[in-house]
Amino acid sequence: MLSQQMSLDEHNSPNTPRKMGKSKGLSNELTKNTFHLISAINIATGWTVSMDDTTAFSEHWKTLPLPNQYLFPKQKSKPNHHFPDHIPEPFQCWGPAQV
C-alpha cells in the first residue's frame, strides 16, 4: 500500500504512480487496477475455463490499459502487455495455463 502520494517529477521512474493530490483517487485506481489484474490471473491459471471465464478474462484485461496509462503515464506498453489480449483464443482450444 502506498503511504505517500508521489509524482513522476519527484521520482524519475516510469513505474512510479502520478500524483493525484490529496484525494483518494490514486488509492481507488490502484485498488481497481489490482483487482482486475488478479482476477484475470486467477482465471488464466485456474484448473478449468468456461466460455464465461474467457469473457470475464477479456473484460478484466481490457479494463487494465486505461488505468495503467493514467497511473503510469511514462511507462511504455511492451509486447508482453499486448499478448494477453489473445489469451481467450487458446483458452477455448486448450484450456487454462495450468501445468
C-alpha positions as CSV (number, residue, x, y, z in Angstrom):
1,M,0.0,0.0,0.0
2,L,1.3,3.4,-0.8
3,S,1.7,5.6,2.2
4,Q,2.6,8.7,0.3
5,Q,1.3,10.1,-3.0
6,M,4.2,10.6,-5.4
7,S,4.7,12.3,-8.7
8,L,7.0,11.3,-11.6
9,D,8.8,14.6,-11.2
10,E,9.8,13.7,-7.7
11,H,10.9,10.2,-8.6
12,N,12.1,9.7,-12.1
13,S,10.8,6.1,-12.6
14,P,8.2,5.1,-15.2
15,N,6.8,2.7,-12.6
16,T,6.0,5.4,-10.0
17,P,2.3,6.4,-9.9
18,R,1.4,10.0,-10.8
19,K,0.4,12.5,-8.1
20,M,-3.4,12.7,-7.5
21,G,-3.5,15.5,-4.9
22,K,-4.9,14.8,-1.5
23,S,-7.9,12.7,-2.8
24,K,-8.2,9.0,-2.5
25,G,-8.3,8.8,-6.3
26,L,-4.9,7.1,-6.6
27,S,-5.7,4.6,-3.9
28,N,-9.0,3.7,-5.6
29,E,-7.5,3.4,-9.0
30,L,-4.7,1.2,-7.8
31,T,-7.2,-0.9,-6.0
32,K,-9.4,-1.3,-9.1
33,N,-6.3,-2.0,-11.2
34,T,-5.0,-4.6,-8.8
35,F,-8.5,-6.3,-8.6
36,H,-8.7,-6.6,-12.4
37,L,-5.2,-7.9,-12.8
38,I,-5.6,-10.5,-10.0
39,S,-9.0,-11.6,-11.4
40,A,-7.5,-12.1,-14.9
41,I,-4.5,-14.0,-13.5
42,N,-6.9,-16.2,-11.4
43,I,-8.9,-17.1,-14.5
44,A,-5.8,-17.7,-16.6
45,T,-4.3,-20.1,-14.1
46,G,-7.4,-21.9,-13.0
47,W,-8.0,-25.6,-13.4
48,T,-10.9,-25.2,-15.8
49,V,-12.0,-22.5,-18.1
50,S,-15.6,-22.0,-19.4
51,M,-16.8,-19.6,-22.1
52,D,-18.0,-17.3,-19.3
53,D,-14.4,-17.4,-17.9
54,T,-12.9,-16.3,-21.3
55,T,-15.4,-13.5,-21.5
56,A,-14.6,-12.4,-17.9
57,F,-10.9,-12.6,-18.6
58,S,-11.3,-10.3,-21.6
59,E,-13.4,-7.8,-19.6
60,H,-10.9,-7.7,-16.8
61,W,-7.9,-7.4,-19.1
62,K,-9.4,-4.7,-21.3
63,T,-10.1,-2.6,-18.2
64,L,-6.4,-2.5,-17.3
65,P,-4.7,-0.4,-20.1
66,L,-6.6,2.8,-19.4
67,P,-5.8,2.9,-15.6
68,N,-2.2,1.9,-16.3
69,Q,-1.8,4.7,-18.8
70,Y,-3.3,7.1,-16.3
71,L,-1.4,5.8,-13.3
72,F,1.9,5.3,-15.0
73,P,2.0,7.8,-17.9
74,K,5.7,7.4,-18.8
75,Q,5.5,3.6,-18.8
76,K,5.6,2.4,-22.4
77,S,3.5,-0.6,-23.5
78,K,5.5,-3.7,-24.1
79,P,4.7,-6.7,-26.3
80,N,4.0,-8.7,-23.1
81,H,1.2,-6.2,-22.3
82,H,-0.4,-6.9,-25.6
83,F,-0.1,-10.7,-25.6
84,P,-2.9,-11.3,-23.0
85,D,-5.3,-9.8,-25.5
86,H,-5.0,-13.1,-27.3
87,I,-5.3,-15.5,-24.4
88,P,-9.0,-16.2,-24.7
89,E,-8.5,-17.9,-28.1
90,P,-6.1,-20.6,-26.7
91,F,-8.4,-21.0,-23.6
92,Q,-11.2,-22.1,-26.0
93,C,-8.9,-24.6,-27.7
94,W,-6.6,-25.9,-25.0
95,G,-7.9,-24.8,-21.6
96,P,-6.2,-22.8,-18.9
97,A,-2.4,-22.3,-18.3
98,Q,-2.1,-24.9,-15.5
99,V,0.8,-27.4,-16.0
